[in-house]
Amino acid sequence: MEEEQDPSPEYIRGFNQMYKLKQGMPEVAQQMLSAKADGDRFKGMVAGARQHELERIREVSQKGREQSREPER
């Protein structure tokens, strides 16, 4: 079994920066992700963007389920 490693500080920094950027300026975030850079920081940025999207989809899905449970008036 493979041993898990803690992410590098650069990975964490990239993750957090991109997550916040996706919240506030999604167009700029997309432009940055299209750069296709290498390294831990960029890998973190990609993961941060993916995490933001997953949470956004989960939130929209949850709202849809809640609305479908409400009785019509």
MARRO-966249 format. One record per atom (N, C-alpha, C, O, CB): atom name; residue in one letter; z negated, x negated, y. Coordinates in Angstrom, 1 decimal, always signed. Atoms other than C-alpha are relative to their C-alpha. Glycine has a CB too. Layout:
BEGIN
[CA, A, [Z, X, Y]];
...
// end
This chain:
BEGIN
[N, M, [+0.0, -0.8, -1.2]];
[CA, M, [+0.0, +0.0, +0.0]];
[C, M, [+0.0, -0.9, +1.2]];
[O, M, [-0.7, -1.9, +1.3]];
[CB, M, [-1.2, +1.0, +0.0]];
[N, E, [-0.1, +0.7, -1.3]];
[CA, E, [+0.9, -1.2, +3.5]];
[C, E, [-1.3, +0.2, +0.8]];
[O, E, [-1.8, +1.3, +0.9]];
[CB, E, [+1.2, +0.4, +0.8]];
[N, E, [+1.2, +0.0, -0.9]];
[CA, E, [-2.0, -2.1, +5.8]];
[C, E, [+0.5, +0.5, +1.4]];
[O, E, [+1.4, -0.1, +1.9]];
[CB, E, [-0.7, -1.3, +0.1]];
[N, E, [-0.3, -0.5, -1.4]];
[CA, E, [-2.0, -0.2, +9.2]];
[C, E, [-0.4, -1.1, +1.0]];
[O, E, [-1.5, -1.6, +0.8]];
[CB, E, [-0.6, +1.3, +0.2]];
[N, Q, [+0.4, +1.0, -1.1]];
[CA, Q, [-2.0, -2.4, +12.3]];
[C, Q, [-0.2, +0.8, +1.3]];
[O, Q, [+0.5, +1.8, +1.5]];
[CB, Q, [+1.1, -1.1, +0.2]];
[N, D, [+0.2, -0.6, -1.3]];
[CA, D, [-3.3, -1.4, +15.7]];
[C, D, [+1.2, -0.3, +0.8]];
[O, D, [+1.7, -1.4, +0.8]];
[CB, D, [-1.3, -0.5, +0.6]];
[N, P, [-1.2, +0.3, -0.9]];
[CA, P, [-0.5, -1.0, +18.3]];
[C, P, [-0.4, -1.1, +1.0]];
[O, P, [-1.6, -1.2, +1.4]];
[CB, P, [+0.4, +1.3, +0.7]];
[N, S, [+0.3, +1.1, -1.0]];
[CA, S, [-0.2, -3.9, +20.7]];
[C, S, [-0.3, +0.7, +1.4]];
[O, S, [+0.1, +1.9, +1.6]];
[CB, S, [+1.2, -0.9, +0.2]];
[N, P, [+0.2, -0.5, -1.3]];
[CA, P, [-1.3, -3.4, +24.3]];
[C, P, [+1.2, +0.4, +0.8]];
[O, P, [+1.3, +1.4, +1.5]];
[CB, P, [-0.8, -1.0, +0.9]];
[N, E, [-1.3, -0.3, -0.6]];
[CA, E, [+2.3, -3.4, +25.4]];
[C, E, [+0.6, +1.3, -0.5]];
[O, E, [+1.1, +2.1, +0.3]];
[CB, E, [+1.0, -1.1, -0.2]];
[N, Y, [-0.4, -1.2, +0.6]];
[CA, Y, [+3.1, -0.6, +23.0]];
[C, Y, [-0.7, +1.2, +0.6]];
[O, Y, [-0.2, +2.2, +1.0]];
[CB, Y, [-0.2, +0.0, -1.5]];
[N, I, [+0.9, -1.1, -0.6]];
[CA, I, [+0.2, +1.5, +24.3]];
[C, I, [+0.4, +0.2, +1.5]];
[O, I, [+0.4, +1.4, +1.9]];
[CB, I, [-1.5, -0.4, -0.1]];
[N, R, [-0.4, -0.1, -1.4]];
[CA, R, [+1.2, +0.8, +27.9]];
[C, R, [+1.3, +0.8, +0.1]];
[O, R, [+1.4, +1.7, +1.0]];
[CB, R, [+0.1, -1.4, +0.7]];
[N, G, [-1.2, -0.7, -0.1]];
[CA, G, [+4.7, +1.9, +27.3]];
[C, G, [-0.1, +1.5, -0.4]];
[O, G, [+0.5, +2.3, +0.2]];
[CB, G, [+1.0, -0.7, -0.9]];
[N, F, [+0.2, -1.4, +0.4]];
[CA, F, [+3.6, +5.0, +25.4]];
[C, F, [-0.6, +0.9, +1.1]];
[O, F, [+0.0, +1.9, +1.4]];
[CB, F, [-1.0, +0.0, -1.2]];
[N, N, [+0.6, -0.7, -1.1]];
[CA, N, [+1.3, +6.1, +28.2]];
[C, N, [+0.9, +0.2, +1.2]];
[O, N, [+0.9, +1.3, +1.8]];
[CB, N, [-1.3, -0.7, +0.4]];
[N, Q, [-0.9, -0.1, -1.2]];
[CA, Q, [+3.8, +5.4, +31.0]];
[C, Q, [+1.1, +1.0, -0.3]];
[O, Q, [+1.4, +1.8, +0.6]];
[CB, Q, [+0.6, -1.4, +0.3]];
[N, M, [-1.1, -0.9, +0.3]];
[CA, M, [+6.6, +7.3, +29.3]];
[C, M, [-0.5, +1.4, -0.1]];
[O, M, [+0.2, +2.4, +0.3]];
[CB, M, [+0.8, -0.4, -1.2]];
[N, Y, [+0.5, -1.4, +0.1]];
[CA, Y, [+4.4, +10.3, +28.4]];
[C, Y, [-0.2, +0.6, +1.4]];
[O, Y, [+0.2, +1.7, +1.6]];
[CB, Y, [-1.4, -0.1, -0.8]];
[N, K, [+0.3, -0.5, -1.3]];
[CA, K, [+3.3, +10.6, +32.0]];
[C, K, [+1.4, +0.3, +0.8]];
[O, K, [+1.5, +1.2, +1.5]];
[CB, K, [-0.8, -0.9, +0.8]];
[N, L, [-1.3, -0.1, -0.7]];
[CA, L, [+6.9, +10.1, +33.3]];
[C, L, [+0.7, +1.2, -0.5]];
[O, L, [+1.4, +1.9, +0.3]];
[CB, L, [+0.8, -1.3, -0.3]];
[N, K, [-0.6, -1.2, +0.6]];
[CA, K, [+8.2, +12.8, +30.9]];
[C, K, [-0.6, +1.3, +0.6]];
[O, K, [+0.1, +2.3, +0.8]];
[CB, K, [-0.1, +0.0, -1.5]];
[N, Q, [+0.6, -1.1, -0.7]];
[CA, Q, [+5.7, +15.2, +32.5]];
[C, Q, [+0.5, +0.2, +1.4]];
[O, Q, [+0.8, +1.3, +1.8]];
[CB, Q, [-1.5, -0.1, -0.1]];
[N, G, [-0.3, -0.2, -1.5]];
[CA, G, [+6.5, +14.5, +36.1]];
[C, G, [+1.5, -0.2, +0.4]];
[O, G, [+1.9, +0.5, +1.3]];
[CB, G, [-0.7, -1.0, +0.7]];
[N, M, [-1.4, +0.2, -0.4]];
[CA, M, [+10.1, +13.2, +36.2]];
[C, M, [+0.8, -0.2, -1.3]];
[O, M, [+1.2, -1.3, -1.6]];
[CB, M, [+0.1, -1.3, +0.8]];
[N, P, [-0.7, +0.1, +1.3]];
[CA, P, [+11.9, +14.0, +32.9]];
[C, P, [+1.4, -0.7, +0.1]];
[O, P, [+1.9, -1.3, -0.8]];
[CB, P, [+0.1, +1.3, -0.6]];
[N, E, [-1.3, +0.5, -0.1]];
[CA, E, [+15.3, +13.0, +34.3]];
[C, E, [+0.0, -1.6, +0.1]];
[O, E, [+0.8, -2.2, -0.6]];
[CB, E, [+0.7, +0.5, +1.3]];
[N, V, [+0.2, +1.4, -0.1]];
[CA, V, [+14.1, +9.5, +35.2]];
[C, V, [-0.4, -0.6, -1.4]];
[O, V, [+0.1, -1.7, -1.8]];
[CB, V, [-1.0, -0.4, +1.1]];
[N, A, [+0.4, +0.4, +1.3]];
[CA, A, [+12.5, +9.2, +31.8]];
[C, A, [+1.2, -0.1, -0.9]];
[O, A, [+1.3, -1.1, -1.7]];
[CB, A, [-1.1, +0.9, -0.6]];
[N, Q, [-1.2, +0.0, +0.9]];
[CA, Q, [+15.8, +10.0, +30.0]];
[C, Q, [+0.8, -1.2, +0.4]];
[O, Q, [+1.4, -1.8, -0.5]];
[CB, Q, [+0.7, +1.3, +0.2]];
[N, Q, [-0.8, +1.1, -0.4]];
[CA, Q, [+17.6, +7.4, +32.1]];
[C, Q, [-0.6, -1.3, -0.5]];
[O, Q, [+0.1, -2.2, -1.0]];
[CB, Q, [+0.1, +0.0, +1.5]];
[N, M, [+0.7, +1.2, +0.5]];
[CA, M, [+15.0, +4.8, +31.1]];
[C, M, [+0.2, -0.2, -1.5]];
[O, M, [+0.4, -1.3, -2.0]];
[CB, M, [-1.4, +0.0, +0.4]];
[N, L, [-0.2, +0.0, +1.4]];
[CA, L, [+15.3, +5.7, +27.5]];
[C, L, [+1.4, -0.4, -0.5]];
[O, L, [+1.6, -0.9, -1.6]];
[CB, L, [-0.5, +1.3, -0.6]];
[N, S, [-1.3, +0.3, +0.4]];
[CA, S, [+19.0, +5.3, +27.5]];
[C, S, [+0.3, -1.5, +0.1]];
[O, S, [+1.4, -1.9, -0.3]];
[CB, S, [+1.0, +0.8, +0.9]];
[N, A, [-0.2, +1.4, -0.2]];
[CA, A, [+18.6, +1.6, +28.3]];
[C, A, [+0.1, -0.7, -1.3]];
[O, A, [+0.7, -1.8, -1.4]];
[CB, A, [-1.1, -0.6, +0.8]];
[N, K, [+0.0, +0.6, +1.3]];
[CA, K, [+18.1, +0.8, +24.6]];
[C, K, [-0.5, -1.4, +0.0]];
[O, K, [+0.1, -2.3, -0.5]];
[CB, K, [+1.4, +0.1, -0.6]];
[N, A, [+0.6, +1.4, +0.0]];
[CA, A, [+15.8, -2.2, +25.1]];
[C, A, [-0.8, -0.2, -1.3]];
[O, A, [-1.0, +0.7, -2.1]];
[CB, A, [-1.0, -0.1, +1.2]];
[N, D, [+0.8, +0.4, +1.2]];
[CA, D, [+13.8, -4.0, +22.4]];
[C, D, [-1.4, -0.3, +0.5]];
[O, D, [-1.7, -0.4, +1.7]];
[CB, D, [+0.7, -1.2, -0.7]];
[N, G, [+1.4, +0.4, -0.3]];
[CA, G, [+10.2, -4.9, +22.2]];
[C, G, [-1.0, +1.1, -0.2]];
[O, G, [-0.7, +2.3, -0.3]];
[CB, G, [-0.1, -0.5, +1.4]];
[N, D, [+1.1, -0.9, +0.3]];
[CA, D, [+6.8, -3.3, +21.7]];
[C, D, [-0.1, +1.1, +1.1]];
[O, D, [-0.3, +2.3, +0.9]];
[CB, D, [-1.3, -0.7, -0.1]];
[N, R, [+0.2, -0.9, -1.1]];
[CA, R, [+6.7, -1.7, +25.2]];
[C, R, [+1.1, +1.1, -0.1]];
[O, R, [+0.7, +2.3, +0.1]];
[CB, R, [+0.2, -0.7, +1.3]];
[N, F, [-1.1, -1.0, +0.1]];
[CA, F, [+10.1, +0.1, +24.7]];
[C, F, [-0.3, +0.9, -1.2]];
[O, F, [+0.0, +2.1, -1.1]];
[CB, F, [+1.4, -0.7, -0.1]];
[N, K, [+0.3, -0.8, +1.2]];
[CA, K, [+9.1, +1.2, +21.2]];
[C, K, [-1.1, +1.0, +0.4]];
[O, K, [-1.1, +2.2, +0.0]];
[CB, K, [-0.5, -0.9, -1.2]];
[N, G, [+1.1, -0.9, -0.4]];
[CA, G, [+5.9, +2.7, +22.8]];
[C, G, [+0.6, +1.1, +0.9]];
[O, G, [+0.1, +2.2, +0.9]];
[CB, G, [-1.1, -0.8, +0.7]];
[N, M, [-0.6, -1.0, -0.9]];
[CA, M, [+8.0, +4.4, +25.5]];
[C, M, [+0.7, +1.1, -0.8]];
[O, M, [+0.7, +2.3, -0.5]];
[CB, M, [+1.0, -0.7, +0.9]];
[N, V, [-0.7, -0.9, +0.8]];
[CA, V, [+10.2, +6.0, +22.8]];
[C, V, [-1.0, +1.0, -0.7]];
[O, V, [-0.8, +2.2, -0.7]];
[CB, V, [+0.9, -0.7, -1.0]];
[N, A, [+1.0, -0.8, +0.7]];
[CA, A, [+7.1, +7.2, +20.9]];
[C, A, [-0.7, +0.9, +1.0]];
[O, A, [-1.0, +2.1, +0.6]];
[CB, A, [-1.0, -0.9, -0.7]];
[N, G, [+0.6, -0.8, -1.0]];
[CA, G, [+5.5, +8.5, +24.1]];
[C, G, [+0.9, +1.2, +0.4]];
[O, G, [+0.4, +2.3, +0.6]];
[CB, G, [-0.3, -0.8, +1.3]];
[N, A, [-0.9, -1.0, -0.3]];
[CA, A, [+8.6, +10.5, +24.9]];
[C, A, [+0.1, +1.0, -1.1]];
[O, A, [+0.1, +2.2, -0.9]];
[CB, A, [+1.4, -0.5, +0.3]];
[N, R, [+0.0, -0.9, +1.1]];
[CA, R, [+8.7, +11.9, +21.4]];
[C, R, [-1.2, +0.8, -0.1]];
[O, R, [-1.2, +2.0, -0.4]];
[CB, R, [+0.2, -0.8, -1.3]];
[N, Q, [+1.2, -0.8, +0.0]];
[CA, Q, [+5.1, +12.9, +21.5]];
[C, Q, [-0.1, +1.1, +1.0]];
[O, Q, [-0.5, +2.2, +0.8]];
[CB, Q, [-1.2, -1.0, +0.2]];
[N, H, [+0.0, -1.0, -1.1]];
[CA, H, [+5.5, +14.7, +24.8]];
[C, H, [+0.9, +1.2, -0.4]];
[O, H, [+0.5, +2.3, -0.2]];
[CB, H, [+0.6, -0.6, +1.3]];
[N, E, [-0.9, -1.0, +0.4]];
[CA, E, [+8.5, +16.6, +23.4]];
[C, E, [-0.7, +0.9, -1.1]];
[O, E, [-0.5, +2.1, -1.1]];
[CB, E, [+1.3, -0.5, -0.5]];
[N, L, [+0.7, -0.8, +1.1]];
[CA, L, [+6.5, +17.6, +20.2]];
[C, L, [-1.0, +0.9, +0.6]];
[O, L, [-1.2, +2.1, +0.1]];
[CB, L, [-0.6, -1.0, -1.0]];
[N, E, [+1.1, -0.9, -0.6]];
[CA, E, [+3.6, +18.9, +22.3]];
[C, E, [+0.6, +1.1, +0.8]];
[O, E, [+0.1, +2.2, +0.8]];
[CB, E, [-0.9, -0.9, +0.9]];
[N, R, [-0.7, -1.0, -0.8]];
[CA, R, [+6.0, +20.8, +24.6]];
[C, R, [+0.5, +1.1, -0.9]];
[O, R, [+0.4, +2.3, -0.6]];
[CB, R, [+1.1, -0.6, +0.9]];
[N, I, [-0.5, -0.9, +1.0]];
[CA, I, [+7.7, +22.4, +21.6]];
[C, I, [-1.1, +0.9, -0.6]];
[O, I, [-1.0, +2.1, -0.8]];
[CB, I, [+0.8, -0.7, -1.1]];
[N, R, [+1.2, -0.7, +0.6]];
[CA, R, [+4.3, +23.3, +20.0]];
[C, R, [-0.5, +1.0, +1.0]];
[O, R, [-0.9, +2.1, +0.6]];
[CB, R, [-1.1, -1.0, -0.4]];
[N, E, [+0.5, -0.9, -1.0]];
[CA, E, [+3.2, +24.9, +23.3]];
[C, E, [+0.9, +1.2, +0.1]];
[O, E, [+0.4, +2.3, +0.2]];
[CB, E, [-0.2, -0.7, +1.4]];
[N, V, [-0.9, -1.1, -0.1]];
[CA, V, [+6.3, +27.0, +23.6]];
[C, V, [+0.0, +0.9, -1.2]];
[O, V, [+0.0, +2.1, -1.1]];
[CB, V, [+1.5, -0.5, +0.2]];
[N, S, [+0.1, -0.7, +1.2]];
[CA, S, [+6.1, +28.0, +20.0]];
[C, S, [-1.3, +0.9, -0.1]];
[O, S, [-1.3, +2.0, -0.5]];
[CB, S, [+0.0, -0.9, -1.2]];
[N, Q, [+1.3, -0.7, +0.0]];
[CA, Q, [+2.4, +29.0, +20.4]];
[C, Q, [+0.1, +1.2, +0.9]];
[O, Q, [-0.4, +2.3, +0.6]];
[CB, Q, [-1.1, -0.9, +0.4]];
[N, K, [-0.1, -1.1, -1.0]];
[CA, K, [+3.2, +31.1, +23.5]];
[C, K, [+0.9, +1.1, -0.6]];
[O, K, [+0.6, +2.3, -0.4]];
[CB, K, [+0.6, -0.5, +1.3]];
[N, G, [-0.9, -1.0, +0.7]];
[CA, G, [+6.0, +32.9, +21.5]];
[C, G, [-0.8, +0.8, -1.0]];
[O, G, [-0.6, +2.0, -1.1]];
[CB, G, [+1.2, -0.7, -0.6]];
[N, R, [+0.8, -0.7, +1.0]];
[CA, R, [+3.6, +33.7, +18.7]];
[C, R, [-1.0, +0.9, +0.6]];
[O, R, [-1.2, +2.1, +0.2]];
[CB, R, [-0.7, -1.0, -0.9]];
[N, E, [+1.0, -0.8, -0.7]];
[CA, E, [+1.0, +35.0, +21.1]];
[C, E, [+0.7, +1.3, +0.6]];
[O, E, [+0.1, +2.3, +0.5]];
[CB, E, [-0.7, -0.8, +1.1]];
[N, Q, [-0.7, -1.1, -0.6]];
[CA, Q, [+3.5, +37.2, +22.9]];
[C, Q, [+0.5, +1.0, -1.1]];
[O, Q, [+0.5, +2.2, -0.8]];
[CB, Q, [+1.2, -0.5, +0.8]];
[N, S, [-0.4, -0.9, +1.0]];
[CA, S, [+4.8, +38.6, +19.6]];
[C, S, [-1.1, +0.8, -0.6]];
[O, S, [-0.9, +1.9, -1.2]];
[CB, S, [+0.8, -0.7, -1.1]];
[N, R, [+1.1, -0.8, +0.6]];
[CA, R, [+1.3, +39.7, +18.6]];
[C, R, [-0.5, +1.0, +1.0]];
[O, R, [-1.2, +2.0, +0.6]];
[CB, R, [-1.2, -1.0, -0.3]];
[N, E, [+0.5, -1.0, -1.0]];
[CA, E, [+0.6, +41.6, +21.9]];
[C, E, [+0.7, +1.3, -0.3]];
[O, E, [+1.9, +1.4, -0.5]];
[CB, E, [+0.3, -0.5, +1.4]];
[N, P, [-0.6, -1.3, +0.2]];
[CA, P, [+1.2, +45.3, +21.5]];
[C, P, [+0.8, +0.4, +1.3]];
[O, P, [+0.5, +0.0, +2.4]];
[CB, P, [-1.1, +1.1, -0.2]];
[N, E, [-0.9, -0.4, -1.1]];
[CA, E, [+4.0, +46.8, +23.6]];
[C, E, [-0.7, +1.1, +0.8]];
[O, E, [-1.4, +1.9, +0.2]];
[CB, E, [+1.4, +0.4, -0.5]];
[N, R, [+0.6, -1.1, -0.8]];
[CA, R, [+2.9, +49.0, +26.5]];
[C, R, [+1.0, +1.0, +0.5]];
[O, R, [+0.7, +1.9, +1.2]];
[CB, R, [-0.7, -0.6, +1.2]];
// end
